[in-house]
């Protein structure tokens, strides 16, 4: 192995170990590097790992099951988080949607309503956390969403509201 293309060697070696035909590895490399120049494609399309040292294979046998069609979802991380919140029983969201939380709120709003929940937009982060705390004190599973700086603002309210009353009188 020479050069700094250790990843190409590893890709070729792994593919050889699990029985992926070398022509498929080469086609995938050409597809990945398409549009980046013929010199790069020529250099990278011959991964030294293919064949694993002239056809030598380790004593370990690897098998890969053929893929089977299955229902799959294509959702973002924010949408997955919103779905998880619904499955966990959240029925109130007090929020001040700001990136990166906007996508979560956009997906969550109609689904939350279908389940009899409420989503309330606060005028700022402090209002959002107060709405959420109020709902949770009333016994409703609640959450809020915000950005990093918004979270810093919310902590101020959380600290004040979470102290026993005798300490902040």
C-alpha positions, 0 to 999 in steps of 0.5 A, a space after each residue: 500500500 502506498 500513498 495516503 489512500 488508506 480508506 480506499 484500501 480499507 474499502 476494497 479489503 472490506 468489500 473483498 471480505 464480504 464478497 462484493 465483486 471488484 467491478 461493483 467496487 470500481 463502479 461505486 468509486 467512479 460514481 463517487 468521484 464523478 466530475 472531479 477529474 479523470 486523473 483522480 478517478 483513474 488513481 482511485 478506481 483501483 483500490 489496492 484492497 480489492 482481492 485482499 492481497 492476490 486473492 488471499 482470504 482470511 479464515 473468517 467467513 462473512 455472509 451478507 443477506 440479500 436486501 429485502 423490501 421493507 417500509 422505510 421512513 425518510 425523516 429528519 432528526 428533528 422529525 424523529 425527535 418530534 415523533 418520539 415526543 408524541 410516542 412518549 405522551 407529550 401533549 403540550 409544547 410551548 415554543 419559540 421556534 427558531 432554527 434549528 427547532 422550526 422544522 420540529 415545530 412545523 412537523 409536530 403541530 398538526 400531529 399534536 393537534 390530531 392527538 388532542 394536544 396543543 402547541 403554543 407559540 410564545 413571544 420569546 424563550 422565557 414565555 415558552 419555558 413558562 408555558 411549558 412549566 405551567 402545563 407540566 405543573 398541571 400534569 400534562 406531559 410537556 416540552 419546549 424547543 429552542 436554539 442553543 442561545 434560547 436554551 441559555 435564556 430558558 435556564 434563567 426561568 427554570 432555575 427560579 421556578 424549580 427552587 422551593 418557594 421558601 428560598 426565593 421569597 
